[in-house]
Amino acid sequence: MISALFRLAAAVLALAAAATPAAAEWYEASSEHFVIYADDKAADIKTFGENLERYHSAMVFVTGRKADTPSPSNRVVIYVVGGEKAMRSLSGEKKIAGFYIPRAGASRAFVQDIRNQQNGYPDFSTIILLHEYAHHFLLSSSRFAKPRWLDEGAAEFFAAATFENDGSMWVGRPAEHRGGELAFADPVHVRELFDPALYEEKKVKGYDAFYGKSWLLYHYLFFSEARRSQLNTYLVNLANGMDQKAAGEAAFGDFDKLERELKVYLRQTRMSALKLPPDKLSTGTITLRKLTVGEAAMMPLQIRSQRGVGWEEAAVLLTEVRAVAAKYPEDPGVLTALAEAEFDAGNDAEAIAAADAAIARDPSRANAYVQKGFALFRRASEAEGDARKPAYSAAIKPFVALNALENDHPLPLIYFYRAQQERGLAPNENARAALERAAILAPFDHGLQIQAGMMLLREGKIAFARSILAPVAANPHGGRAAVRAKQLIAAMADAPEGVSLELGTLPDMVEVPDMEAGADAD
């Protein structure tokens, strides 16, 4: 089985390196949970969108969970950026096939060219997208703080999917892209999956088989009649407060025996998978819109902006954005991109003017309201004395307008709270309720969860705060947010429900590098 996995993984990677088809025209494909921007054939983009919605509905069916339908701006926006060279240039990484950035009202995924694999194993860049969307879905549909092996194993389980021409779909196929890892990387014993401290102690500097072994364990437990109920017991143990090692020992017994079973399982020539018929899945409606000439010209620059830029890059990018805007001064999409580029470069007056021009031509441009609000808030933060109150009153207006446009857009809710907090006021009940709602709408935004968790602790809502912070603390890629979440959880260990927790004694924030979900393709 290992050798077969390795050969298939090599074939997948070879396909990813193959020449891509000639560029077509830019389209926007919009569906219930995704927005896709791609320079490709309309039919291929539509199929890609249908497959992603089918994948979402498959996760709903298999897990029995159903997250609320996101507001239009809180969907995952996917940019199809091109081949390996384009991805390396965008990401700054030598070996990367795609990545995902989770943000409230602005979650972005970046993938290589669309390669719809019907009746076959998906392209590697698509696997990364499916893997990261599995994280996004599982976090959005449950507050349970999953152990790392379970989180990654489940994402790998779902990402190894096949979309059939008849509308059916396979879930839980063997993770062929992990074949080489399981064969040649430094081994990871199942005991190390259940004991994070032991894993860190034995972890090597090189590449190990953590992700492959996590997939293998999850796949085995999912399909094993003898072991499936033990997985449920394990989850109950964790929910009841047992540590990971004790929860695993109580549920699964002898780890060495389980390790031997996994080795036998991996050597099988055939593995189980779950086939879902079309009537169990849904694609919804995929709406295609051909971008205007101006939007198409701006798209490569918009992708870089949405990726995130520092001050120096923002200044260089702005020159290019202004050149495109000069050619298409009446295009609201172009003007919205200009507003973002002006804000990123620190030009608040210009950002506000561009946003106003975009809104005047198309009042539905959500990002134009966001960029205007950002610029006004930055201005307000610099106001002094009596000028602060009117400055913040003006700053909140674009977000009020956006809230009327999209009631469940998280950013207006966040900035309603911030408008009071930044003025030095104690946020009122409505503002606190707004931040709570934003945290529920965007559980994947770790910074937002920290902000909401601290507010809840001050209100004495200890259990709610713990449920907000626990998934952040458990995230191995959480960076500074995970460190802060752990500090807050430790501070509330003995805190009584209903009593405000004083946070002034918390240690200073530990400086550790932030990490993006999916940046290493896990």
Residue pairs with C-beta under 8 A, 6 or more apart in sequence:
1 174
1 266
1 267
1 268
1 269
1 271
2 179
2 182
2 183
2 266
2 267
3 183
4 179
4 269
5 174
5 175
5 176
5 178
5 179
5 180
5 182
5 183
6 179
6 180
6 183
6 184
7 179
8 121
8 176
8 179
9 176
9 177
9 178
9 179
9 180
10 180
12 121
12 123
12 124
12 127
12 176
12 177
13 124
13 177
15 115
15 123
15 124
16 84
16 97
16 112
16 123
16 124
16 125
17 84
20 82
20 83
20 112
20 113
21 40
21 113
23 39
23 40
24 39
24 40
24 41
24 42
25 39
25 42
25 290
25 291
25 296
26 37
26 38
26 39
26 290
26 291
26 295
26 296
26 299
27 36
27 37
27 38
27 40
27 42
27 45
27 288
27 289
27 290
27 291
28 35
28 36
28 37
28 288
28 289
28 291
29 35
29 36
29 38
29 45
29 46
29 48
29 49
29 286
29 287
29 288
30 36
30 286
30 287
30 288
30 289
31 49
31 52
31 53
31 283
31 284
31 285
31 286
31 287
32 53
32 56
32 69
32 75
32 284
32 285
33 52
33 53
33 56
33 69
33 70
33 75
33 76
34 49
34 52
34 53
34 75
34 76
34 77
34 78
35 75
35 76
35 77
35 78
36 45
36 48
36 49
36 52
36 77
36 78
36 80
37 77
37 78
37 79
37 80
37 291
37 299
37 303
38 44
38 45
38 48
38 79
38 80
38 114
39 80
39 82
39 296
39 299
40 80
40 113
40 114
42 288
42 290
44 114
44 116
45 114
45 288
46 286
46 288
47 116
47 118
48 114
48 116
49 283
49 286
50 283
50 286
51 116
51 163
52 78
52 129
52 133
53 282
53 283
53 284
53 286
54 163
54 167
54 169
54 281
54 282
54 283
55 130
55 133
55 158
55 161
55 163
55 169
56 133
56 137
57 280
57 281
57 282
57 283
58 158
58 161
58 169
58 171
58 276
58 280
58 281
59 65
59 134
59 137
59 138
59 158
60 66
61 276
61 280
61 281
62 158
62 171
62 274
62 276
63 138
63 141
65 137
65 138
65 141
65 142
66 141
67 137
67 140
67 141
68 441
70 408
70 441
71 406
71 407
71 408
71 409
71 410
71 441
72 366
72 406
72 409
73 105
73 106
73 366
73 367
73 406
73 409
73 411
74 104
74 105
74 107
74 408
74 409
74 410
74 441
74 442
75 107
76 100
76 107
76 108
76 109
76 133
76 136
77 106
77 107
77 108
77 109
77 306
78 108
78 109
78 110
78 111
78 129
79 108
79 109
79 110
79 111
79 303
79 306
80 111
80 112
80 113
80 114
81 87
81 90
81 110
81 111
81 112
81 303
82 112
82 113
83 112
83 113
84 97
84 112
86 112
87 96
87 97
87 98
87 110
87 112
87 125
88 94
88 96
90 110
90 303
90 304
90 307
91 99
91 110
91 307
91 519
93 519
93 520
96 519
96 520
96 521
97 111
97 112
97 124
97 125
97 128
97 521
98 109
98 110
98 111
98 112
98 125
98 128
98 129
98 132
98 518
98 521
99 109
99 110
99 128
99 132
99 516
99 517
99 518
99 519
99 521
100 107
100 108
100 109
100 110
100 129
100 132
100 133
100 136
100 516
100 517
100 518
101 107
101 108
101 109
101 307
101 308
101 516
101 517
102 136
102 444
102 445
102 446
102 517
103 442
103 445
104 410
104 411
104 414
104 438
104 441
104 442
104 445
104 448
105 370
105 409
105 410
105 411
105 442
106 306
106 370
106 411
107 136
107 444
108 306
108 307
109 129
109 132
109 133
109 518
110 303
110 307
111 125
111 126
111 128
111 129
112 123
112 125
113 125
115 123
115 125
115 126
116 163
117 123
117 126
117 162
117 163
118 163
118 164
118 165
119 162
119 163
119 164
119 165
120 162
121 160
121 162
121 173
121 176
122 130
122 159
122 161
122 162
122 163
124 177
127 159
127 160
127 177
128 159
128 518
128 521
128 522
130 158
130 159
130 161
131 155
131 156
131 158
131 159
131 518
131 521
131 522
132 155
132 517
132 518
132 522
134 154
134 155
134 158
134 159
135 151
135 155
135 444
135 517
135 518
136 444
138 146
138 151
138 154
138 155
139 443
139 444
139 471
140 443
140 444
143 443
143 467
143 468
143 470
143 471
144 235
144 238
144 239
144 471
145 470
145 471
145 473
145 474
146 154
146 471
146 474
147 193
147 194
147 196
147 238
147 244
147 474
148 196
148 214
148 474
148 476
149 193
149 194
149 210
149 213
149 214
149 217
149 218
150 214
150 218
151 474
151 475
152 210
152 211
152 214
152 215
152 522
153 214
153 215
153 216
153 217
153 218
153 219
154 218
155 522
156 175
156 178
156 211
156 212
156 214
156 215
156 218
157 171
157 172
157 175
157 215
157 218
157 219
157 222
158 171
158 172
159 175
160 172
160 173
160 174
160 175
160 176
160 177
160 215
161 169
161 170
161 171
161 173
162 169
162 170
162 173
163 169
164 170
166 278
167 278
167 281
168 275
168 276
168 277
168 278
168 281
169 275
169 276
169 281
170 273
170 274
170 275
170 276
171 273
171 274
171 275
171 276
172 219
172 222
172 223
172 272
172 273
172 274
173 271
173 273
174 219
174 271
174 273
175 212
175 215
175 216
175 219
178 211
178 212
178 215
179 212
181 207
181 209
181 211
181 212
182 209
182 212
182 213
182 216
182 266
185 206
185 207
185 208
185 209
185 212
186 204
186 206
186 207
186 208
186 209
187 208
187 209
187 213
188 199
188 208
188 209
188 210
188 213
189 255
189 259
190 213
190 217
190 255
190 258
190 259
190 262
191 198
191 255
191 256
191 259
192 198
192 199
192 202
193 199
193 210
193 213
193 214
193 217
194 244
194 245
194 247
194 248
194 249
194 252
194 255
195 244
195 245
195 248
196 244
198 245
199 210
211 522
213 262
216 262
216 265
216 266
217 262
219 271
220 227
220 261
220 262
220 265
221 227
221 228
221 230
221 231
222 228
222 231
223 271
223 272
227 252
230 251
230 252
231 251
233 250
233 251
234 247
234 248
234 250
234 251
234 252
237 246
237 247
237 250
237 251
238 244
238 247
242 250
248 255
249 255
252 258
265 271
291 299
291 333
292 328
292 331
292 333
292 334
293 328
294 324
294 327
294 328
294 331
294 333
294 334
295 331
295 333
295 334
297 324
297 327
297 328
297 334
298 321
298 324
298 325
298 328
298 333
298 334
298 337
301 317
301 320
301 321
301 324
301 337
301 341
302 337
302 340
304 313
304 317
305 317
305 321
305 337
305 340
305 341
305 344
309 317
309 344
311 345
311 346
314 341
314 344
314 345
314 346
315 345
317 341
317 344
317 345
318 341
318 342
318 344
318 345
318 347
321 337
321 338
321 341
322 338
322 341
324 334
324 337
325 334
325 335
325 337
325 338
325 354
328 334
329 335
330 361
331 361
332 357
332 358
332 359
332 361
332 362
332 365
332 368
333 358
333 362
333 365
335 354
335 355
335 357
335 358
335 361
335 368
336 354
336 355
336 358
336 365
336 367
336 368
336 371
338 354
338 358
339 351
339 352
339 354
339 355
339 358
339 367
339 368
339 371
339 372
339 375
340 351
340 367
340 371
342 348
342 350
342 351
342 354
342 371
342 375
343 351
343 371
343 374
343 375
343 378
348 375
348 376
348 378
348 379
349 375
351 371
351 372
351 374
351 375
352 372
352 375
352 376
354 368
354 371
355 368
355 369
355 371
355 372
355 375
355 398
356 372
358 365
358 368
359 365
359 368
359 369
359 372
362 368
363 405
364 405
366 402
366 405
366 406
366 409
369 398
369 399
369 401
369 402
369 405
370 398
370 399
370 402
370 411
372 398
373 395
373 396
373 398
373 399
373 402
373 411
373 415
376 391
376 394
376 395
376 397
376 398
377 392
377 395
377 415
377 418
377 419
377 422
379 391
379 395
380 388
380 391
380 392
380 394
380 395
380 422
381 422
383 391
383 392
388 423
389 423
392 419
392 422
392 423
395 415
395 419
396 415
396 416
396 419
399 411
399 412
399 415
399 416
400 412
402 409
402 411
402 412
403 409
403 412
403 413
403 416
406 412
408 441
410 437
410 438
410 441
410 442
410 445
410 448
411 438
412 434
413 434
413 435
413 437
413 438
413 441
414 434
414 435
414 438
414 448
414 451
416 430
416 431
416 434
416 435
417 427
417 431
417 432
417 434
417 435
417 438
417 455
419 431
420 426
420 427
420 428
420 431
421 427
421 431
427 435
427 455
432 455
432 459
435 451
435 452
435 455
436 452
436 455
436 456
436 464
438 448
438 452
439 448
439 449
439 451
439 452
439 453
439 468
442 448
443 449
443 468
443 471
446 472
446 475
446 478
446 481
446 482
446 485
447 481
449 468
449 469
449 471
449 472
449 481
449 485
450 469
450 472
450 481
450 484
450 485
450 488
452 468
453 465
453 468
453 469
453 472
453 485
453 488
454 465
454 488
454 503
456 462
456 464
456 465
456 468
457 465
457 488
457 491
457 492
457 495
457 500
457 501
457 503
458 500
458 501
458 503
459 500
460 497
460 498
460 499
460 500
460 501
461 497
462 492
462 495
462 496
462 497
462 498
462 501
463 497
465 488
465 492
466 489
466 492
469 485
469 488
469 489
470 485
470 489
472 478
472 481
472 482
472 485
473 482
473 485
473 486
473 489
474 482
475 481
475 482
476 482
477 515
477 516
477 517
478 485
478 515
479 512
479 513
479 514
479 515
480 509
480 510
480 511
480 512
480 513
480 514
481 514
483 509
483 510
483 512
484 509
484 510
487 506
487 507
487 510
488 503
488 506
491 501
491 503
491 505
491 506
492 501
495 501
